Amino acid sequence: MNKSILAIMATSAIITSSCTTSADNTADDAPIIGRSELVPANHRLTPEILQELGKISEVTPSPDGTKLLYGVSYVSVKENRSNRELFVMNIDGSDNHAITHTAKSESNAVWSADGSEIYFMSSESGSSQIWKMNADGSNRQQISDFDRSIEGFVFSPDFSQVIMIAALPMPKTDEQLFEGLDKTTGRIYEEMNYRHWNDWVMDYPHPYLAKVVDGKVSNDGVKDILEGEPYECPMRPFGGTEAFAWTPDGKQIVYSCRKETGTDYAFSTRASLYLYNVADGTTVDLHPGDHGYDTNPAFSPDGKYLAFQSMARNGYESDKNRLMIIDMATREMRDLTASYDNNCDGFVWNADSRNLTFTGASYGTSKIFRVNVDEAKVAQVSADVQADYGSVTLAGNQIIATRHSMASPDEIFTLNEAGEATQLSFENKAMLDQIEMGRVEPRWMKTTNGDDMLVWVAYPVGFDETLKNDPDHKFPTLLYCQGGPESAVSQFWSTRWNVAIMQANGYVVVLPNRHGVPGFGQAYNEQIAGDFAGQCMKDYFTAIDNIAKEPWCDSNRLGAVGASFGGYSVYWLAGHHDNRFKCFIAHCGIYNTESMYAETEEMWFANWDYGGAPWDKNPNKSYTDSPHKSITKWNTPILVIHNEYDFRIPVTQGMQAFNAARMRGVPAKFLYFPDECHWVTKPQNGVLWQRVFFDWLDKYLK
């Protein structure tokens, strides 16, 4: 499930790929993948173009605030792989140019203290190591030679020390049983957490502290700062360098860690912040007691405060994400967002050490806010636009942020004092200028319990022109069911669940911000816990029934689509829709909550949202209303998509749904990916996904 903890990590430097290993196995003589040269046919977005649009990330201002460093990932559908290059431009967007041009991806790029050099990761030498180059890309040289691949690094403020993240193999047990069996593939487990998200757990990451001597990372005296502790640091699968913060004087390190293993790990979300003293190796828990995730530590420039994001309740991974600070002198802890009823998704300190700038979902879009340390008053900084702000950083007092919408992937923007944005990067302009996009508008509807619900309505490309020429024309319409379940329905851009490509294929798309999504207050957000088949399903009917009354909507050609909890929603709707829909598509959805409870790996999700185990004395409605309970009412064609390495919602959930549909005589198709996880990340798999998606919809709705 794509829940709010994922949003915590989204603006950070992610070091572990969601579905693949971090090693770059690109051959040395492989062609360099750069900006796509595809030409849009008929001015329409295609699956191939969707994959090959450039993806911007890791925007970092230079120390003097005059330049921006960032990366762009490029994809080749033909080569079925990606490549990442680094770019530099002036703070006003001028002189934008690439400073790398290799077949090996560069990542984790940071400026040196004086801005004359750039440090980054590359696997050019065979394993992932730390490299540096001049700020113009010249004089490229490897500066680390660690005995394992490095997954990420964080330099101390004076660049005399560095934290390197590398994996340790899991300790072997029962070795005597394997004696003489050098070809066996068997594994023995005695505890849970033997697989997580998309991997069988064979190793775990640890931070290693090393000195930098004469511009090189020294292997002498390298220290594992969690030596002897069998815990993930950073936390997989999404944790990265954002888990670490150096004090401004370089004498201490704060790291985020969930110090649990096995079954305890599977049920717990208690990640705390630990203060490590470089000189004597002692460690102190800065937030003792029972609580949820503490993540993304960052010291104020003056070192007085430590800011971080924190969830109050252990076991609830979608709890409100608060912006907290600790006074490092007194250890007093305060919630700066106590009066703010939504999440903090990512933040940065202002230079004055008195204010913080952060992003968060609010009424259907992700906006930029500011909060003062003394008054703890939250104020919106960005002007209202129909777009989402993603990562945010500061160049001096100038706000730099990435922004995307349902019509465009991320680009880099700067905001003025009035919160108005000016675009700085134009990575995909040449391609998007050739593509006609449909419009998207917000609508407000009353739910059955009297709340106001924002619904995005996305119209097909050429909608207005079509109605102008044919006023009686009716359009096939899709109900989009959001995953999470507690994930925002905002102005998102995705290479899989992409609204623009649905519009390009002639569909109206209805996207309800049903109960259970963030951005409309915590009570609205939490309503869904333990009530999967309740109010949110009524909200779906409210949204689609409202739109079905429109004269341009063909109420005889309605479909419902969704992934993760959205897939659960589709399975549930299939047994309760009273013939509203003509076809369904469910990707990696929960079909049987009873079996799901005992086969998923992150037990905190199922335990919290289902209200416990199905064998408990008082079973939750999540079990009595499980989609599989209404299989006898299924009568509508359904496409099931599921992936082998999805351990959050195992592939057997999709197999159960497909098999049950066919045994009941319901037309069904099963798209199976043996090498994908909860998402679809490989380029050609992504193209196939889109082709099958629209082939199924067109068959039943056109």
C-alpha positions, 0 to 999 in steps of 0.5 A: 500500500502506498501510504503516507510514510512513502510521502515522507521519503519522496522528497529525500535522497532515496538510495534504494530502488523501489523494485531493483537493486542499487547496483548499475549493471550497465555494460561499459560499452552501452549507449548513453541514454539521453533526452528522448527523440520520439515524435508524438503522433497526432499530438497525443501522449503515448506509453513510450513518450510517457516512459521517456520524459525526463525525470528531475530530482535532487535539486541542490543550491550552491553554497553561495546561492548562485547556482542549482545542481540537479539530476535528470533520469532518462529512459530508453524503452528500446534499451529497457533501462535508464540513465541519470545525468547531472545539470547545473544552471544559474539561480535565474535558470540561465546557462542550464547545461549538463556536466556529465555525459556517461552511460553510468548514472550519477546520483547523490550529488552535493556541492563542496563547501566552497562550491568549486567541486561536486561529489557524487556516486557512480559505479563506473569502476565496477561498484558504487563509490564516491567520486568528485569533479570540478563544478564544470564536470571536469577532472572526474576522479574516484575518491572512495574504494570501500570493500562494498558498494556504497548506497549513499553518503553524507559529508560532515560540514567541513568535509573532513569526515563522511558517513557511507551507507553499505550493506551487511549480510544477515548472520547465518543460523543453523550452519551445521544443517547445511554441511556438505550441501553447497548446492542447496538453495534452501533457507531457514527462518525462525522469525518474521521480516524474512522478506520486505516490500520487494526483497528477501531480506539477505542483508541490512544497511549500516552507516560507516564513518570514515575520515577524508585525507588529502581529498580521498576517503580513507579506509583506515579506521572506518567505523560502523556506528551501529556495530553489533546492532542488527538494525536497518539504518537507514530504514528500508525500503525507502530510507536514504541519506535523509536519515542522517544529520551532522551537528554544525560543528561536526562532532555529533551525528543524529540518525533515524532508526527502528531498533527492532528485528523479526516479528517485533519489526513487522508490527512496529513503526517506532523509529527514533532519533539517536545522537551519536558522539564521534569522539567517544562512540556513545549513543543517546535516544533523543526521543525515548518512549513509545511513538511512531516514525521519527524521520528526516532530522535536520539541524538549524544553521546555528545548531540550536535546534534539531527539526524532524518529522514525527508520528505519535502512534506506534503501529500507525504508519499513516498517522499525522506527520508532525514537524517537531523541534528539539532544543539541543541545550534543554532537550525540550521537544515541541510540535510546531504543527500542533495547530495545523491539521494536515501533514508535513511532507518535507521541510528545510530550515531557513538561514535565520534558524527561526523559520522552517519552510515545508510542503504538505497536501492541503485541499487537493494540492501540495502547497508550501508553508512556513512556520516560526520556531517561537510562535509555531504559527503555520502560514501558506507561502505559495500562491494557490495553483492547480499543481503540486509542489514536491521537494523544497529547498532554499538558496539564501532566502529564495525558495526553490521547489519542484512542481508538477501537475496532471499535465506535466512532470516535475520542473524546477520553480522559484517563488517570489515574496507573493508566492508566485512561481517562475519556472526555471527548468524546461526539461520536457518543454520541447516534447510537451509543446508537441502534445495536446493535453486535456483540461482538469477542473475541481468540483465539490460534492456533498458526501452521504454523511454531509461532508464536502468532497473535492473531486477532480474531473479530467476531460478528454483531449478535444472535449470542448471541440467535440461537443461544439461539433456534436453537442450530443456526443457522450464520453466513456468515463472512468472512476479512479480509485486511490491507493494508500488508502491514506494517500493524497489525490492531488495533482500527481504525475505518474508513469503508470497511473497517469491521468493525461494518457487516459485523457489522450485515449478519450476518457473522462476521469473522475478522481474523488478525494474520498474519506481517508485521504490527507489534506482535509484535516486529520479526522477526514484522513483517519475515517477510513481506518477499520472502515475500508468498505464503508464511507469511502465506498459511498463516496465513490458512488457519490462521485460517479453518480454525480458525473453520470448525470452530465449530458456528455457522460455515457452512463452505459460506458463507465469503468472503475480502475485502481491500484493497491487500496484502489485495487481493493476498492475495485474488487469491492465495487465489483460485488456491490456496484448494481451494474453501474460499471461495464468493466474493472481494472485492479492492480496489486489489490487486496482481494481477501483481507483474511488471507492478506493479514497472514501473508503480508510482511509489514504487519503494522499496516494490516494490524492497525487498519484491520483492527487486529487479526481475523482470529481475534474475538471481535472481528473488524468490518474489514474482514466481514466486508472483504471483497472476496465475500461478495464474489457470487455477485461478480458479473462484470469483466475484470482485468487483474494485474499483479507482480511477483515481488509485491510482498506488501500485497502478495501476488496470490491476492491477484491470483485469487481474484482472477481464478475466482472470476473465471470459476464464476464465469466472469470475463477476466484477464491476468497480467502478471509481471515476474520481475516487478514489485508493488509498482512497475518500474522497467520501461518495457513492462511499463509500456506493456502495462499501458497497452493492456490497460487501454486494450481492456478499457477500449474493448468494453467501453468503446 
